[in-house]
């Protein structure tokens, strides 16, 4: 099973990540953003990295956000 407790965590590039001793909580909503306990670094498709030091961030899953990858609640306009 991918990411089972016996396997090391891997970054989006596939490289093993350093163990921080604490698991991150990710909350997935059906019609909303993905909530991630911070601080976080997000690697985008073009390889650029954006970061946030907030205690929790909302990641856009609908791609309507003008601040992508951060959610700006644009999903509410059409939902």
N, C-alpha and C positions, 0 to 999 in steps of 0.2 A: 504494500500500500504506500503511495507517495506521501512523504512528510510524516511517516509514522514516527513515534518517539525514539525509535532506535536509529533513524537516519538523521544525519546532520541537516540543519536548515540550509537552504540554498537561496542565493540572490536570484533576481530575474535573469541574470546572465548565466546562471547555472553553477557559479562558484560557491563553495561552502561559506557560510557566514560565521563570524565569531560568535560564540555562545555568550549571551549577556546574562544568563541566569534567570531571565524573566520573559515570559511569553507575552506577546502583544495580543490584545483583544481586537478582533475585527467583527463589526456588526453589519450584516447584510440586510437591507430593507427591500421589499418587493418593488415599491414604486418610489424609491428615493435614493439618496447617496449611500455609499459604503462608509461607515464610521470606523476610524482607526485610532487607537490610542497612540499618542505621539510621545516624543518627537518622531518624525518620519522623514525618509528620503524616498522620492518616487522617481523611478527611471522611466522616461517616456519612450515612445516608439523610435524617435530619432536619436536616442542615446543620451539626450540631455537629462540632467538630474535637477529636480526641484526639491526643496526641503522646507519643513515647517517645524518650529520648536514648540508649537502649541500642545496642550495636554490631550487634545482630541481634534482630529481633522475629518472633514467630510469630503470624500473623493467622489467626483461625478461619475456616474455609470451610464448616463443617457447621452453624453457628449453635447448637450445643449448649453452648457455653461460657457460664459464669456471669459471665465477665469480658469478654464480647464488646466490641470486635472482637479482643481478645487471646485466644489459644488457652490453655486451661487443661487440655488433654488429655482433655476430656470425651468426645471422639470415640472414645476407647479403650473406654469402657463398653459400647458396642453394636457396635463394629466387628468 
